[in-house]
Amino acid sequence: MGPVHLTVSDLERSVTFYERVIGMMLRQQSDGSATLGCDTDLLVLGEHPGAPPADGYCGLFHFALLVPTRIDLARWLAHAARDRVPLTGLSDHYVSEAIYLDDPDGHGIEIYWDRPRAVWEGRVAERLTTLPLDSRDLLGALGDAPAERFEGLPGATLMGHVHLRVAAVGPSVRFYRDVLGFALMAQLGSSAAFLSAGGYHHHLGANIWQSRGADRAPPGTARLELATIVLPDPEAQDRLLGRVAAAGYEQETTPSGVRVRDPSGNPVELRIGSAGSR
């Protein structure tokens, strides 16, 4: 997965949040937009002054920042505790340990690390779960958590996955699996599904928990503007676009790739490049 593009209501407020609270670097800023990340671009923010949150619509459930090691996650949690960062969840998913919070516009964020693939590979459907995170054990990995310095996210942090709010899970699975070619790794009936490439536990999530039967968030709200799927070469992009066309989905060519919309109206750009590996 590549950069996620979001609308925000106050760009300076959001840049400050993502730098100081999340620990990203500001990589580029121009009038009305900003790009943040670590060694690579991870987030692109566009300002719409006063935009209200996009609650109840299809769009972003959360984007998930994958840190390289458990120590990195523990260091971030120590920072959140010390600086009293409001959190929305702390979860052990068996495949990973995860911390959840919202940005000032209500965009969901997950910060997580993966347990070794040998623990869950080939068994995602039976292993993926949600249990309370043992935060004491996680912080114990640091030794002296209160004294641990936080100097931002590690440079190797990646966009690990993107979890979407959709109108219905079935059509979303058919689009991301049958058209774009992701494998279905786990499904919670008609309420949520998790898909991936290369045997990963999931690159994409889709749920109806807040958006059953809803439309895409309208213009003027703080919404998901774009999720990016990075492809290895032009041949892979051509094959994928052939399937998109055969399935009857409209395509829009942009300077950076080709955009399509999933059945819930969520915009996805297919782009050639490198987004790291897992």
N, C-alpha and C positions, 0 to 999 in steps of 0.2 A: 504494500500500500504506500502511496505517495502522499503529498501534502493535502491537508483538509482546508477548504476555504469556507470562512464563516463571515456573516454580517454581524457587526457589533454596533452598539448605540453610542459609544464614546471611545474613540480609538486610543487616546492617550491613557485613559483609565485601563483599557484592556492590555495595552503594551506594558504598562507598569505591573499589572497582575501577572502576566505571563513571564516577565523577567524576574520579578522579586519573589512571587509565590511559587510558580511552577519551576522556574530555573532555566528558562530558555534564553537564548541570545537574540537580540534584534539584529537581523541580517540585512534588512533593507526597509526603508520607509520613504514614502512619497505622499503627496497630497491625498489624504483619504484612504490610504492603505498601508499595511505593514506586513512584512514577512519575518517570521521567527522560526528558530530551530536550534539545532546543535551543530554537528558537523555538516548536516544537510538541512534543507528547508523542510519544515514539518507543518507549519501553520501559516495561512494567509488570511489576514483580516481586512475587511472592507467596512468603512464606516457609513452608517445611515443614522444621523443624529436622532436620538430619542426613540429608536426602534424598540418596540415592546418584545418580550420573550415570545417564542413561537410554541407555547404550550398547547398540547392537544392536537397538533398537526403532525403529518409525516415529516421526516427530516432526520436530524441527528439525535440519537440516544446518548452516545458518547463516542469520542475518539480516544484511542488507547496508546499511551506512550510506553514502549518496551525498553526498560533499562537493562544493561548487560548482566548485572549480578545481584544477588540477594543483598549484599552490602550496600549497593546503590539504593535499593528500595528502602532499606533500614535507615540510611542516611537521610532520605527524603522524609520519612515518617518522623524522625527525630526533629528535623527542621519544622515540620507541621505542628508537632507538639510544642516545641519551644516558642514558635511564633503565633500559636493559637489560630492556625489555619482551619476554618470550618470544613469538616468532611461530611460526606453523605453516606459513606460505607467503607467497611474494611472486610474483605472476603478472601477465603481460601477456596479456590476453584479446583484443587487437586493438580490440575495442569499448571497452575500459576498461583501466585499470591498477589493481591490487588488492593489498591487504595483508590477511593472514588471521591470526587468533589465536583462542584460547579463553578464556572467562571462568572463574572459579574452580570452576564446576560442570560444565565441559566443554561449555557452549553455544558453538557456533561463531559467530564474528563476522567479517564482511568490512568493510573500509573502502576505498572506491574513488572514483575520479572517471571520468566518461565522456569519451571522445574525442568531438569534434563529430559530430553525427548525419550530416553529409554524408560522413563517412568510412565509415560502416557501414550507413546506412539502406537498406532494401530488399535488403541482402546479408548479413543476419545469419547465415543457415545456412552460407554459404560462408566467412565471415570469423571467426566466433566460434571461438576456439582457446584453448589454454593454453600459454604459453611463459614462460621465466624472465623476471622483471622486471629491467630494467636499473636497479638501485637507485642506482648511481653517477650515471647521467644524471638520475634523478628528484631526487636530493639536490642535483645541480648547479643545479637551477632556483632554489635559494635563495640562491646566492652564497656565504654563510658559514653552512653548515648547523650546525656546533657552537654557534654563537652565537645561532641562531634561537630566539626565545622561543615557548613553547607555552602558550596561554591557553585551551585547550579547543577543541572542534569549532566551526566557524562556525555562526552562528544559522540559516542557510539549509540546514543539513544535513537530508536527507530519509531516510525508509525507502525505499531504492531498490528492493530486491527481497527476497523471502524464498525460501530454497531448502530444500525439504522432503526428509526421508527417507520413502520410500514402500515398500509391499510389492511393487508391480508398476507399471511405467511405463504400460502400455497403458490400464488402467482410470483412472489418474490423468489421462492426456491426454484421455480421453473425458469425464471430469467437468469439468476446467477449461476445455477447449475447447468441447465440445458442450453442456454445461449452463450453465456460468458465462460462456461467450462469449469467452474469451481466444483469441488466435491462436497457433498453434504456430509458433514462430520457428526452432527447431532441435531435432534429436533425434539422440542417439547410440544408435542401435539400440534394444535393450530395456533399456538401462542408465540413460539419463537423457534428460530433455526440458526445453525452455525455452519459456515461453509469455509473452505480453504483451498489453497493450491499446495502441492508438494508434501502433503501429509501433515501440515501444520494443524494445530487444534482449531484455530479459526482466524481467518483474515477478515471475514465479514460476519456480522450478526444482524438479525432482523427480528423485530418483535412488534406485537400489537398492543402492548400493555398500556400505552397512553394514546394510541392512534388508530384503533380499530375502525375501519371504514372512513377514515379521515382523508382530506386532501393534503397536498403539499402546502407548507406554510406560505402565506401570500407575500408578495413584495412589500417591503417596508417593515418587516419583522426581523428580529435577530435570528437568522435561520442558516441552515446548511446551504451554501451556494455550490459546493462541488466536493465530491470525493474522488481521489485519483487512484487508478489502478495502473501500475507500472509494468510494462511488458519488456521482454529481453531484447527484441530485435524487430525490424520491419516485417519479417515474414510472419512472426507470431501475431503482430497487429493485423496484417492482411487476412490471416486465417480467421481471426476473431471477428473482424468487421464483416467478413463474408457470412458468418453465422448470424450476426446482428441483422444484416440486410435480409437474409432468408427468412428470419423470424418476423420481419415487418416493422422493426423499430427504426424510427427516424434517426439520422446521424447529422451532427453539426461539426464541420471541420474548423479547428481553431489553430492559432500559431503553435500551440504546444501539443496538440493531439486531436482526438475525435471524441465528441461528447454524445452520450445517449442518456435516456431517462429510463429508470426502472418502472415497473407497473404502478408504483405509488408516486411517481413524479420526481423521485430523488435523482439529481443529476450526477452522472459518473463520467469522468474523462479517462479514456484509454490512451496511454502515453508511453513512448519508448524511453528507456533510461535505466537507472540503477537505483533501487531503494534499499539495498542491503539484503541480508538473508537471515533465516532462522531455522 
